[in-house]
Amino acid sequence: MDRATRPNLTWLPILAAAGLSLFVLACGGGTDEPTNGTAPNGDATAAQGGELPTIELPSLWDAGSADRLGTLIGSADVVFRGNVVALKGQRPALSRPGGAESGAPRPRWGDTPVSQFEVLVESVVSGSITPGTSVTVEQLGGVETRADGTRVRLMLEGDEPIEVGQTYLFFGSFQDDGSIVAAPFGRMKVGPDGSLAAEPGWEHLGALTDLSRRNLGDAERQISVTAGE
């Protein structure tokens, strides 16, 4: 399915906080600051949650694209298998654009961290990235240090943190800076035996139920065939 015939579907969550609704995962940009697999404070475990208290940000996901495999594929720029090598760092969800008025208040949600992961591309089923290269996958959420010095993990409801060391089958979308985002129903964990598992809470969606019944090789072949229809 080429981009011109894609359905107009979105994976973007609506973040409900402080009376605001914001399509946050559409935000690209920012600067990667490699930290050798650790958070900016040097604590990779804490950056992925660890023992820190967790705050789940209320969100609404448009998961209709995952009802069928064809629409899930058609909503993605790229479908690939990748191993999460490291947590590269974090950036704010939004940056005030250059030229903004001096002293203008910064939206509270603009400080929400975005975690940046280095992912080694093991195979490409559909789309234009190269196997053997590394890409940056971003996920809204991460560790925030409060004014009193305490730290908490922020995450969207229904969006479990991406795990370093885990291999996923990603149905991803490119951002303006070339990084990739994938909804929680746009990635599946690949087991050592080639099994596929949806993220918690999304197992009921038709496309993920179908894929979870297949081994990895079967699933990639079916995705390739469906993408070409």
C-alpha positions, 0 to 999 in steps of 0.5 A, spaced: 500 500 500 503 506 497 502 512 501 497 516 497 492 510 498 493 510 506 487 511 510 487 518 514 488 514 521 492 517 527 496 513 532 497 520 536 494 520 544 490 526 546 494 528 553 489 531 558 492 535 563 491 541 566 485 542 562 489 542 555 488 537 550 495 536 546 497 531 540 504 530 543 507 524 539 507 529 533 512 533 536 519 532 533 526 536 533 530 536 539 537 534 540 540 527 541 545 527 547 548 520 547 549 518 554 552 511 553 545 507 555 544 511 561 539 517 563 542 524 563 543 523 570 547 517 569 542 512 572 539 508 566 535 504 571 531 510 574 530 513 567 526 507 565 522 506 571 526 502 576 523 503 583 521 510 582 514 512 583 510 512 577 505 518 574 501 515 569 498 521 564 491 520 562 491 519 555 486 517 549 489 513 543 486 512 537 487 504 536 482 503 530 488 502 525 490 496 529 483 493 528 486 489 522 493 488 519 492 492 513 490 498 516 495 497 521 501 497 516 497 502 512 498 507 518 505 506 518 511 509 515 516 503 516 515 496 519 521 493 522 524 488 527 529 492 532 533 491 538 533 496 543 541 497 544 541 503 549 537 509 552 540 515 549 537 520 553 531 525 554 529 531 551 523 536 553 516 534 549 516 541 546 521 547 546 519 554 545 520 556 538 526 561 536 523 568 537 518 567 542 517 573 546 522 573 552 519 571 559 513 568 555 510 562 560 512 555 558 506 550 557 507 545 563 506 539 558 512 542 554 517 540 560 514 532 559 520 528 558 521 524 551 525 518 552 530 517 546 532 510 544 538 507 540 535 501 536 539 497 531 535 495 525 535 487 524 530 486 518 525 491 514 519 488 512 516 495 509 519 502 508 525 505 507 530 504 512 536 500 512 538 493 516 544 493 520 543 501 521 541 504 528 535 509 528 532 513 534 525 511 537 522 516 541 517 515 547 513 520 551 515 519 558 521 518 562 524 521 569 522 528 571 526 531 577 521 536 581 523 542 585 524 539 591 529 534 588 525 528 588 524 524 582 518 520 578 517 517 572 512 519 567 508 515 562 502 515 558 496 511 560 497 504 556 504 505 554 509 501 557 516 504 557 520 501 552 525 496 554 533 496 553 535 489 551 528 487 548 527 486 540 520 489 538 517 488 531 515 496 530 510 499 526 513 506 526 512 513 523 517 518 522 518 525 525 521 531 521 528 529 524 528 522 522 526 519 529 521 514 529 515 513 534 510 507 535 504 507 539 503 502 544 499 498 539 504 499 534 510 495 537 510 487 539 515 484 543 519 478 540 521 472 544 527 468 544 523 463 540 520 468 535 513 468 538 510 475 538 506 479 544 502 485 544 504 490 549 499 489 556 492 492 554 492 491 547 492 484 546 485 484 544 486 488 537 485 484 531 491 485 528 495 484 534 491 478 536 492 475 529 500 476 529 501 473 536 498 467 533 504 467 528 511 466 529 516 471 527 518 469 520 510 467 518 508 474 521 513 478 517 511 474 511 504 476 512 506 483 513 510 483 507 504 480 502 499 485 505 503 491 504 504 489 497 496 489 496 
